[in-house]
Amino acid sequence: MLPKFWVCIPARRASSRLPDKLLQPIGDAPMIVHVARAALRSEANQVLIAFDDDAISDCITSAKDLTQESRLRLVKTRQDHVSGTDRLVEVATLLRAADDQIMVNLQGDEPLMPAQLLNEMAELLCANPEASVATAACPITSASEWASPAAVKVVTDSDSRALYFSRAAIPVQRDAADARQPSPGALRHIGLYAYRAGALRMYGQWSEGRLEQLERLEQLRWLENGHYIVVKCLRQAPAAGVDTAEDLERVRALWAGGL
């Protein structure tokens, strides 16, 4: 049986690479509406849209199917948050969420995220009570992905707990015949998270860590403060989200083709 959990969508209007990204149309609706629909296909008890601009909430309230959803809730949050995690800290505080409340973070630019994966993140965190965070990864198979700093790598221990995240090609196989090829078992991190609300509130009190500042990876803050992150290894990554205009056209084409 799935635990009770929330899906929380941090919905920030500003976007440097693609202006008004969450408001961009995909098929019959703006992107943020499709993300909300994806979240509602999960088994979440509540779906929270943590927005910072009324243009986003107007998109949600203009979608007739969403206005009829009793599980859907809009939460107005500040505009000055650096990351989606910081926005969820505010949500956990505003709603006075119980410390053990599981909150799955679905980014507002992930309209193709499978609902089942949201369920699995909640289930994974529930099954690992010592962990503060659950996340996902998938095997790295290409040399280009292995070498790219944009592809974040994660190394785990024998209990699938994260040891380190890096933009560098890790772990290194010292005696490999071709060091440009991925090491056996190399994993790319997928930016999907489940948190416990109490741990989120602690996260909001910590300063950026030294390693976080070096790598520019916020998940390292958890490790630097002694918290566990449990990692689910997927056979393949879910469809990528939208970051650029090219990404948007790719998703529109998939949508037009019936996915």
Number of C-alpha atoms within 10 A of each C-alpha: 4 12 17 16 25 25 27 30 28 25 26 26 18 14 12 9 10 16 13 14 24 26 17 14 15 20 14 9 15 19 25 27 26 23 21 23 18 19 30 20 13 19 19 25 15 20 26 26 27 25 22 21 16 11 13 22 19 10 17 23 14 12 13 9 11 18 13 10 13 10 14 20 15 16 18 16 20 12 13 10 15 8 11 18 20 16 24 26 21 20 24 21 15 12 9 12 16 12 13 15 19 27 30 29 24 27 23 26 23 25 25 18 20 15 16 13 15 25 23 19 27 28 19 21 27 24 12 15 12 12 18 22 31 26 26 24 23 21 18 22 16 11 14 13 17 24 16 13 14 11 19 22 26 25 20 17 11 6 8 13 20 22 14 18 23 23 19 17 24 20 17 15 13 9 7 12 8 10 13 14 19 24 20 13 13 21 27 26 24 21 13 18 23 30 28 25 24 19 19 23 19 12 18 15 9 11 9 16 17 12 18 19 12 9 15 14 16 16 19 23 19 21 18 15 12 8 17 19 28 27 26 19 17 14 9 10 15 14 12 15 17 22 15 15 13 11 14 20 13 15 23 17 14 14 14 11 8 7 9
